[in-house]
Amino acid sequence: MLKAGEFTTLRSGLHTAKLNLRGMTSRSLGEGGKQERELAQQFRTSAEALRTEWPDTATLLDELREHYERDAQMEDAEAAATLRRTIFGASPPRRHRKERISMATA
């Protein structure tokens, strides 16, 4: 059902829906992208398990893995910057993040 090039709207919608299911996240000071790396690993494991029989589904899972790997890198960079600000006396802003992504940007 997810054959490459077919059902692109469905594929995009599934990708967006899966990202949106995560909802809001919060983390401890300096945690970085640990949560995202754990999610990426889950998607990697699932993709490998499905790759032979369902290659297009595995590809979708690979795309989700890549998304969370990029997010992990961004969270690591933000955690490092927050720790630097904290060490040098400025208090970091409190932050909560929502994972909502619109269909137009997915």
Residue frames as qw, qx, qy, qz and C-alpha x, y, z in Angstrom:
[[0.000, 0.884, 0.468, 0.000, 0.00, 0.00, 0.00],
 [0.227, -0.889, 0.114, 0.381, 2.99, 2.34, 0.49],
 [0.785, 0.263, 0.311, 0.467, 4.70, 1.53, -2.82],
 [0.331, -0.406, 0.140, 0.840, 7.25, 4.15, -3.79],
 [0.024, 0.014, -0.449, -0.893, 5.65, 6.85, -5.89],
 [0.369, -0.460, -0.680, -0.436, 2.11, 5.66, -5.16],
 [0.525, -0.716, -0.460, -0.025, -0.15, 7.03, -2.45],
 [0.425, 0.302, -0.285, 0.804, 2.19, 9.90, -1.66],
 [0.359, -0.559, 0.037, -0.747, -0.51, 11.74, 0.30],
 [0.882, -0.397, -0.204, -0.150, -1.14, 8.65, 2.43],
 [0.787, 0.060, -0.303, 0.534, 2.58, 8.16, 3.01],
 [0.149, 0.439, -0.197, 0.864, 3.05, 11.82, 3.97],
 [0.582, -0.541, -0.075, -0.603, -0.01, 11.67, 6.23],
 [0.913, -0.277, -0.285, 0.095, 1.28, 8.56, 8.02],
 [0.586, 0.215, -0.291, 0.725, 4.66, 10.21, 8.51],
 [0.120, -0.489, 0.111, -0.857, 3.09, 13.35, 9.94],
 [0.752, -0.480, -0.190, -0.409, 0.63, 11.43, 12.12],
 [0.863, -0.144, -0.358, 0.325, 3.40, 9.31, 13.63],
 [0.362, 0.269, -0.274, 0.849, 5.43, 12.43, 14.48],
 [0.340, -0.483, -0.010, -0.807, 2.37, 14.16, 15.96],
 [0.804, -0.384, -0.436, -0.125, 1.53, 11.18, 18.17],
 [0.589, 0.045, -0.477, 0.651, 4.57, 12.01, 20.28],
 [0.304, -0.882, -0.343, -0.104, 3.07, 15.24, 21.53],
 [0.082, -0.916, 0.265, -0.289, 4.86, 17.55, 23.93],
 [0.836, -0.003, -0.389, 0.386, 8.21, 16.59, 25.42],
 [0.262, -0.910, 0.247, -0.205, 10.24, 17.84, 28.33],
 [0.847, 0.171, -0.362, 0.349, 13.70, 16.91, 29.49],
 [0.615, -0.699, -0.080, 0.355, 16.15, 17.48, 32.28],
 [0.051, 0.939, -0.284, -0.186, 18.90, 20.06, 32.03],
 [0.076, -0.630, 0.741, 0.220, 21.68, 18.77, 29.80],
 [0.767, 0.100, 0.619, -0.138, 19.77, 15.66, 28.67],
 [0.049, 0.417, -0.633, -0.650, 20.14, 16.52, 25.02],
 [0.627, 0.221, -0.415, -0.621, 18.79, 14.16, 22.38],
 [0.170, -0.173, 0.951, -0.193, 18.64, 10.97, 24.46],
 [0.585, 0.342, 0.558, -0.480, 14.87, 10.60, 23.97],
 [0.611, 0.638, -0.184, -0.431, 15.17, 11.09, 20.22],
 [0.193, 0.491, -0.842, -0.112, 18.04, 8.58, 19.92],
 [0.369, 0.023, 0.880, -0.297, 15.91, 5.99, 21.73],
 [0.648, 0.530, 0.298, -0.459, 13.03, 6.59, 19.30],
 [0.434, 0.663, -0.511, -0.333, 15.41, 6.42, 16.34],
 [0.062, -0.314, 0.947, -0.034, 16.69, 3.06, 17.55],
 [0.538, 0.265, 0.702, -0.384, 13.14, 1.73, 17.85],
 [0.628, 0.655, -0.006, -0.420, 12.41, 2.81, 14.27],
 [0.219, 0.594, -0.750, -0.191, 15.69, 1.24, 13.08],
 [0.283, -0.107, 0.937, -0.177, 14.82, -2.09, 14.73],
 [0.602, 0.454, 0.508, -0.417, 11.30, -2.08, 13.30],
 [0.499, 0.704, -0.293, -0.412, 12.51, -1.16, 9.81],
 [0.077, 0.458, -0.878, -0.114, 15.03, -3.99, 9.79],
 [0.416, 0.092, 0.861, -0.276, 12.40, -6.48, 10.92],
 [0.584, 0.595, 0.414, -0.366, 10.06, -5.45, 8.08],
 [0.065, 0.650, -0.461, -0.600, 12.55, -4.72, 5.29],
 [0.156, -0.099, 0.916, 0.356, 12.33, -8.06, 3.44],
 [0.159, 0.488, 0.858, 0.039, 8.56, -8.44, 3.38],
 [0.067, 0.911, 0.405, -0.038, 7.48, -4.79, 3.50],
 [0.591, 0.044, 0.056, 0.804, 10.29, -2.67, 2.01],
 [0.025, 0.620, 0.230, 0.750, 8.19, 0.46, 1.50],
 [0.592, -0.763, -0.210, -0.151, 7.03, 0.42, 5.10],
 [0.777, -0.312, -0.053, 0.545, 10.65, -0.06, 6.18],
 [0.386, 0.373, 0.143, 0.831, 11.57, 2.99, 4.09],
 [0.299, -0.775, -0.217, -0.513, 8.93, 5.06, 5.88],
 [0.760, -0.623, -0.119, 0.145, 10.34, 3.90, 9.22],
 [0.688, 0.025, 0.037, 0.724, 13.85, 4.81, 8.02],
 [0.106, 0.622, 0.166, 0.758, 12.60, 8.32, 7.25],
 [0.555, -0.776, -0.150, -0.259, 11.17, 8.61, 10.76],
 [0.831, -0.332, -0.061, 0.442, 14.47, 7.33, 12.19],
 [0.498, 0.303, 0.088, 0.808, 16.39, 9.97, 10.23],
 [0.197, -0.776, -0.189, -0.569, 14.02, 12.67, 11.49],
 [0.702, -0.708, -0.071, -0.039, 14.64, 11.72, 15.11],
 [0.788, -0.086, 0.004, 0.610, 18.40, 11.40, 14.57],
 [0.253, 0.535, 0.096, 0.800, 18.42, 15.01, 13.28],
 [0.456, -0.776, -0.146, -0.410, 16.28, 16.09, 16.23],
 [0.840, -0.439, -0.124, 0.293, 18.72, 14.36, 18.61],
 [0.597, 0.172, 0.008, 0.783, 21.60, 16.37, 17.17],
 [0.063, -0.664, -0.130, -0.734, 19.64, 19.61, 17.56],
 [0.676, -0.695, -0.160, -0.184, 18.71, 18.75, 21.15],
 [0.817, -0.198, -0.109, 0.531, 22.35, 17.92, 21.92],
 [0.363, 0.381, 0.040, 0.849, 23.44, 21.30, 20.59],
 [0.333, -0.714, -0.157, -0.596, 20.72, 23.10, 22.53],
 [0.808, -0.550, -0.190, 0.093, 21.63, 21.22, 25.75],
 [0.701, 0.005, -0.081, 0.709, 25.29, 22.16, 25.32],
 [0.103, 0.530, 0.083, 0.837, 24.38, 25.82, 24.80],
 [0.570, -0.701, -0.209, -0.374, 22.05, 25.77, 27.82],
 [0.836, -0.386, -0.177, 0.347, 24.77, 24.25, 30.00],
 [0.505, 0.231, -0.034, 0.831, 27.25, 26.91, 28.84],
 [0.184, -0.651, -0.123, -0.726, 24.77, 29.66, 29.72],
 [0.749, -0.611, -0.223, -0.125, 24.13, 28.04, 33.10],
 [0.797, -0.156, -0.159, 0.561, 27.83, 27.69, 33.90],
 [0.353, 0.230, 0.008, 0.907, 28.50, 31.32, 33.02],
 [0.028, -0.229, -0.486, 0.843, 25.69, 32.64, 35.18],
 [0.438, 0.036, -0.222, -0.871, 22.77, 33.26, 32.86],
 [0.526, 0.095, 0.764, -0.361, 19.69, 31.23, 33.70],
 [0.015, 0.048, 0.819, 0.571, 18.39, 29.17, 30.77],
 [0.547, -0.025, -0.049, -0.835, 14.81, 29.70, 29.67],
 [0.533, 0.071, 0.804, -0.255, 12.33, 26.97, 30.56],
 [0.393, 0.323, -0.535, -0.675, 11.20, 25.22, 27.46],
 [0.642, 0.167, 0.724, -0.191, 8.63, 22.68, 26.42],
 [0.113, 0.327, -0.640, -0.686, 8.50, 21.43, 22.89],
 [0.753, 0.324, 0.403, -0.407, 5.58, 20.25, 20.82],
 [0.372, -0.160, 0.791, 0.458, 6.16, 17.84, 17.95],
 [0.537, 0.642, 0.471, -0.277, 3.18, 19.02, 15.91],
 [0.195, -0.249, 0.579, 0.751, 3.91, 19.17, 12.22],
 [0.587, 0.494, 0.198, -0.610, 1.39, 20.29, 9.65],
 [0.800, 0.330, 0.483, 0.136, 0.73, 18.35, 6.48],
 [0.430, 0.902, -0.020, 0.039, 2.00, 21.34, 4.51],
 [0.052, -0.840, 0.538, -0.046, 5.49, 21.14, 6.04],
 [0.774, -0.251, 0.581, -0.003, 5.90, 17.36, 6.14]]
